[in-house]
Amino acid sequence: MPAGRRFTIGTLFIYVALALFALICLLPMLLTLAVSLSDEDSIIAHGYSLWPERWSLDGYRTIFVNSALIFRGYFVSIVVTAAGTLLAVLITALAAYPLANPKVKYRNVLSLYFFITMLFNGGLVPWYLMCVKLGLTNNLLSLIVPMLMFNAFNLFLVRNFMEGLPAELRESAYIDGANDLRIAFRIYMPLCVPVLATITLFYALAYWNDWFNAIMLVDDKKLYPLQYILFQLRSHIQMLEMLPNGARTEYTLPAESVKMATVIITIGPIVFLYPYLQRYFTKGLVIGAVKG
């Protein structure tokens, strides 16, 4: 604590309130973990509980029956998320730079062009036919490229942030003989780290949680991302639960524990990524959103 600042009752109240708020935010995750380690019969009988009546690893055993497929899915998801996020952030930043430059002709028309994509889209069939025509089927590119058609919200977030930077920076660089590419990478990108970190988190979450592209464009099981593999597993369990009683076994399928175990398994990389980006998150979001 800085010298001269006393520990008051008000400060104690703030710390206690923050600690309680942090505990409240942590409770859903603890509940999810507890249910994932619960026996299915106890969940059916007693509902969700922070302390299971009977402990069980059936949910995790069900998921890891084919552990090679799960680990391969993890690898595919990590590669797709890392490559896709890097490319998406780069494309978004390079598209935002000219839109933030007042000397670019028709930049407002271009902004309107991108804005329209937030309101309308071509539909599923044209999207699928275009992906097939471009060869985006049964390869890693089919999981990366379709989502590179960047979110216009992220584009305007970066553009607004860049418009808030002093115009003198660009003018001084022009005088020194720098071109726009050098200005973008050597001056603007380092200054835009907060907003770039913000959209990095957005893109990473979108790529990590994506299973739709795998359904539409991938038939090779070796290229299935983790989310799609777990989606299939839950669908199979739901299908088995719908069978007539005479067709079922006496074994209770761990439907609820599998759902929660799925959450625990899939949040790992995002939990590790967020602490590195969270200090930039609020600053980048607020600064990029307040300037029109």
Summary of the structure (lengths in Angstrom):
residues: 292
radius of gyration: 24.4
end to end distance: 39.1
largest distance: 82.0
contacts: 816
relative contact order: 0.14
helix: 75%
strand: 1%
